[in-house]
Every structure is written in structure tokens, then in C-alpha cells.
Amino acid sequence: MPDMQFNYYTVLLLASSIFISGIIGIVKFNQIPNQYRPFIYLIWVGCFNEAVGVYFAYRYHNNIVPNIIYTLCESLLLLWFFKKLGMFENRKKWLIFLIVLFIVMWFANSFLTGRFGDQFTFYFDGVYAFCVVILSIQVINGLLFTEKELLKNPAFLICIGLMIFFSYQIIDRAFRLVGLKNSEDFRKSVSQLLHIINFLVNLIFALAVLRMRKKQAFTLRFQ
């Protein structure tokens, strides 16, 4: 990682790229197929979280609380999105299991390992990130055999973005839990790279929202 230090405004600018997808989603909402609505809701929740996070950072000098709440909302909205894609067709027990797992882990990591708001939910983040990566890979594998123009398929673009971001999030959370305690510079480098990846993934999401058309509606079928 190059020797560079992001200031607050650079981080804010990179994170604010989520608003590109949010605005496109508002403009195109009536044209967006029902199966992609959970993802659009997730984008809007992400935009709201960024705005609230700025306020908390200014008012309380940290934005841990809104980010903790957002991670739970994000995990459940992503499960809803994958359900809409047909991932849990004939697998409803798995969906229920994941919902319960996410809620229980989030509660335990938020309230039982310390005072709420004092620390991020790194254990929960790692677990649900792993689940999202696996689900994204399964969707991509299904599309490889059914779609000819993958780069024009919103589900493919979204899952590629999710796979990239959450794969790195797993690495980031693992380092924060076991490998970054003795190296502030390394910790900052890992965090800065996450901001860059988040920015690039937000651009992929914006492209995906642009590609959403009602005529493209489909549901993956998994055996």
C-alpha cells in the first residue's frame, strides 16, 4: 500500500459515492423490477447512514452507533435481495436460519461483549460478510449458465460488487481482531484500502442500477 494518509474529507468523499446509486434509484424507481427493490432500499439506507454518520462524527466524535445499526439492516436487506433472486427457493429453512443467526450474533456482539456503542461488531461483520460472499458466488455461478451478456445483467454486477467488498471486509475484520494491534500504520493502510474498494464497488452498483429494466426481470432457479 502506498504511503498516504487520507484525511476526513477524502474519506467522506469516497463514502459519499453511494449517493450516486441512491439518486439513480430515485429517478428510475418505477422502471426497476420488483426483484431489485430490496437492493435499492439497501442503497437508500446506506445513504441515510452516511448522512447520520457525518452528524454523529461531528456531534459525538464517532459514528459507531449508526454503523452498528446499519450492519444489521444491511445483512437482513441482503438476505431479502437474495431471496428475491430465487436463492432460497425450496430452501426456506436456510433463510430462517440465517435471519436468526444474524440477529442473535448481532445482539451478542453488540450487547454481550461490551457496552453498546463502545466498539464495532467485528465478529458479526465477519460472519455475515462470509455468508454474503458465498451467496454472491452461487448467484454468479447460476448466471454463468443462463446469461450471455453478463456485464449488462444487474444481478451479476451487484454480486460481483458484493463479493469484492465483503471478501475484503472479511480480511479487514480478521486483521482488526488478531493482527493490527501492534501496527498503527498497517491498520491505517488496510482501512484506506477498504475506503478505495468501497468507492469502486459503489461505482459498480451505480452501473447496476442504470442497467435495471423491467424487461430484464428474472428469478434464478436453484436445485
C-alpha positions as CSV (number, residue, x, y, z in Angstrom):
1,M,0.0,0.0,0.0
2,P,1.5,3.4,-0.9
3,D,2.5,5.8,1.8
4,M,-0.5,8.0,2.0
5,Q,-2.9,9.3,4.7
6,F,-6.5,10.0,3.9
7,N,-7.9,13.0,5.7
8,Y,-11.5,13.1,6.9
9,Y,-12.8,14.9,3.8
10,T,-11.2,12.4,1.4
11,V,-12.8,9.5,3.4
12,L,-16.1,11.4,3.3
13,L,-15.9,12.0,-0.5
14,L,-15.2,8.3,-1.2
15,A,-18.0,7.1,1.1
16,S,-20.4,9.6,-0.4
17,S,-20.2,7.8,-3.8
18,I,-23.1,5.7,-2.5
19,F,-25.4,8.7,-3.2
20,I,-24.8,8.2,-7.0
21,S,-26.7,4.9,-6.9
22,G,-29.2,6.4,-4.5
23,I,-30.1,9.3,-6.8
24,I,-30.3,7.0,-9.9
25,G,-32.6,4.7,-7.9
26,I,-34.9,7.5,-7.1
27,V,-35.1,8.7,-10.8
28,K,-35.6,5.2,-12.1
29,F,-37.6,3.6,-9.3
30,N,-40.7,3.0,-11.4
31,Q,-38.7,1.2,-14.1
32,I,-36.9,-1.1,-11.6
33,P,-38.1,-4.7,-11.4
34,N,-39.5,-5.9,-8.1
35,Q,-36.7,-8.3,-7.6
36,Y,-34.2,-5.4,-7.3
37,R,-36.3,-3.3,-4.9
38,P,-34.6,-4.7,-1.7
39,F,-31.2,-3.6,-3.2
40,I,-32.5,-0.1,-3.9
41,Y,-33.8,0.1,-0.3
42,L,-30.4,-1.0,0.9
43,I,-28.8,1.8,-1.1
44,W,-31.1,4.3,0.4
45,V,-30.5,3.0,3.9
46,G,-26.7,3.3,3.1
47,C,-27.2,6.9,2.0
48,F,-29.1,7.7,5.2
49,N,-26.4,6.0,7.3
50,E,-23.7,8.1,5.7
51,A,-25.6,11.3,6.4
52,V,-26.3,10.2,10.0
53,G,-22.7,9.1,10.4
54,V,-21.4,12.6,9.5
55,Y,-23.7,14.1,12.1
56,F,-22.6,11.6,14.8
57,A,-18.9,12.2,13.9
58,Y,-19.4,15.9,14.3
59,R,-21.6,15.8,17.4
60,Y,-20.2,12.8,19.3
61,H,-16.7,12.4,17.6
62,N,-17.5,8.8,16.4
63,N,-20.2,7.1,14.3
64,I,-20.1,3.7,15.9
65,V,-23.8,3.5,16.9
66,P,-25.3,4.3,13.5
67,N,-22.8,1.9,11.8
68,I,-23.7,-0.9,14.2
69,I,-27.4,-0.5,13.5
70,Y,-26.7,-0.2,9.7
71,T,-24.8,-3.5,9.6
72,L,-27.8,-5.4,10.9
73,C,-30.1,-3.6,8.4
74,E,-27.7,-4.3,5.6
75,S,-27.4,-8.0,6.4
76,L,-31.2,-8.5,6.5
77,L,-31.9,-6.5,3.4
78,L,-29.2,-8.5,1.5
79,L,-31.0,-11.7,2.6
80,W,-34.2,-10.3,1.2
81,F,-32.4,-9.4,-2.0
82,F,-31.0,-12.9,-2.4
83,K,-34.5,-14.3,-1.7
84,K,-35.9,-12.2,-4.5
85,L,-33.3,-13.6,-6.8
86,G,-34.5,-17.1,-6.0
87,M,-31.6,-18.2,-3.9
88,F,-33.8,-19.6,-1.2
89,E,-36.4,-21.4,-3.4
90,N,-37.1,-24.7,-1.7
91,R,-34.6,-23.6,1.0
92,K,-36.7,-21.6,3.3
93,K,-35.2,-23.2,6.4
94,W,-31.8,-21.9,5.4
95,L,-33.3,-18.4,5.1
96,I,-34.8,-18.6,8.5
97,F,-31.6,-20.0,9.9
98,L,-29.5,-17.1,8.5
99,I,-32.0,-14.5,9.7
100,V,-31.9,-15.9,13.3
101,L,-28.1,-16.3,13.1
102,F,-27.6,-12.7,12.0
103,I,-29.9,-11.3,14.7
104,V,-28.5,-13.4,17.5
105,M,-24.9,-12.7,16.6
106,W,-25.5,-9.0,16.2
107,F,-27.2,-8.8,19.6
108,A,-24.4,-10.9,21.3
109,N,-21.7,-8.9,19.6
110,S,-23.4,-5.5,20.4
111,F,-24.5,-6.1,23.9
112,L,-22.8,-9.1,25.5
113,T,-19.2,-8.4,24.6
114,G,-19.2,-4.8,26.0
115,R,-21.3,-1.7,26.3
116,F,-23.4,-0.9,23.2
117,G,-21.8,1.7,21.1
118,D,-18.3,1.3,22.6
119,Q,-17.0,-1.0,19.8
120,F,-17.8,-2.2,16.3
121,T,-19.4,-5.6,15.8
122,F,-16.3,-7.2,14.1
123,Y,-17.3,-10.8,14.8
124,F,-20.8,-10.3,13.4
125,D,-19.4,-8.4,10.4
126,G,-17.0,-11.3,9.6
127,V,-19.7,-13.9,9.7
128,Y,-22.4,-12.2,7.7
129,A,-19.7,-11.0,5.2
130,F,-18.7,-14.6,4.6
131,C,-22.3,-15.6,4.1
132,V,-22.9,-12.8,1.6
133,V,-19.7,-13.8,-0.4
134,I,-21.0,-17.4,-0.6
135,L,-24.4,-16.3,-1.7
136,S,-23.0,-14.0,-4.3
137,I,-20.8,-16.7,-5.7
138,Q,-23.8,-19.0,-6.1
139,V,-25.7,-16.3,-7.9
140,I,-22.8,-15.7,-10.2
141,N,-22.4,-19.4,-10.9
142,G,-26.1,-19.6,-11.8
143,L,-25.9,-16.6,-14.2
144,L,-22.8,-18.0,-16.0
145,F,-25.0,-20.8,-17.4
146,T,-28.1,-18.6,-18.2
147,E,-26.9,-15.2,-19.3
148,K,-25.0,-14.3,-22.4
149,E,-24.2,-10.6,-21.7
150,L,-23.2,-10.7,-18.0
151,L,-22.0,-7.1,-17.8
152,K,-25.4,-6.0,-18.8
153,N,-27.1,-8.0,-16.0
154,P,-27.7,-6.0,-12.8
155,A,-27.7,-9.1,-10.6
156,F,-24.2,-10.1,-11.9
157,L,-22.8,-6.6,-11.4
158,I,-24.3,-6.4,-7.9
159,C,-23.0,-9.8,-6.8
160,I,-19.5,-9.0,-8.2
161,G,-19.5,-5.8,-6.2
162,L,-20.7,-7.6,-3.1
163,M,-18.2,-10.4,-3.5
164,I,-15.3,-7.9,-3.9
165,F,-16.3,-5.7,-1.0
166,F,-17.2,-8.4,1.5
167,S,-14.2,-10.5,0.7
168,Y,-12.0,-7.6,1.7
169,Q,-14.2,-6.8,4.7
170,I,-13.5,-10.4,6.0
171,I,-9.8,-9.7,5.7
172,D,-10.2,-6.3,7.3
173,R,-12.2,-7.6,10.3
174,A,-9.7,-10.5,10.7
175,F,-6.8,-8.1,10.9
176,R,-8.6,-5.9,13.3
177,L,-9.4,-8.8,15.6
178,V,-6.0,-10.5,15.6
179,G,-3.4,-8.7,13.5
180,L,-3.4,-5.0,13.8
181,K,-3.0,-4.3,17.5
182,N,0.7,-3.6,17.2
183,S,0.9,-1.7,13.9
184,E,-0.9,1.6,13.6
185,D,0.5,2.2,10.1
186,F,-0.6,-1.2,8.8
187,R,-4.0,-0.7,10.4
188,K,-4.4,2.7,8.6
189,S,-3.3,1.1,5.3
190,V,-5.8,-1.7,5.5
191,S,-8.6,0.8,6.4
192,Q,-7.6,3.2,3.5
193,L,-7.7,0.3,1.0
194,L,-11.2,-0.6,2.3
195,H,-12.3,3.0,1.5
196,I,-11.0,2.7,-2.0
197,I,-12.6,-0.6,-2.6
198,N,-15.9,0.8,-1.2
199,F,-15.7,3.7,-3.7
200,L,-15.1,1.3,-6.7
201,V,-17.8,-1.0,-5.6
202,N,-20.2,1.9,-5.3
203,L,-19.5,2.8,-8.9
204,I,-20.3,-0.8,-9.9
205,F,-23.6,-0.6,-8.0
206,A,-24.4,2.7,-9.8
207,L,-23.8,0.9,-13.2
208,A,-26.0,-2.0,-12.0
209,V,-28.9,0.4,-11.1
210,L,-28.5,2.0,-14.5
211,R,-28.9,-1.4,-16.1
212,M,-32.1,-2.3,-14.3
213,R,-35.0,-2.7,-16.7
214,K,-38.4,-4.3,-16.1
215,K,-37.9,-6.4,-19.2
216,Q,-34.9,-8.0,-17.6
217,A,-36.8,-9.4,-14.7
218,F,-35.9,-13.0,-13.9
219,T,-35.6,-15.4,-11.0
220,L,-32.7,-17.8,-10.6
221,R,-33.7,-21.4,-10.1
222,F,-31.5,-23.5,-7.8
223,Q,-31.9,-27.2,-7.2
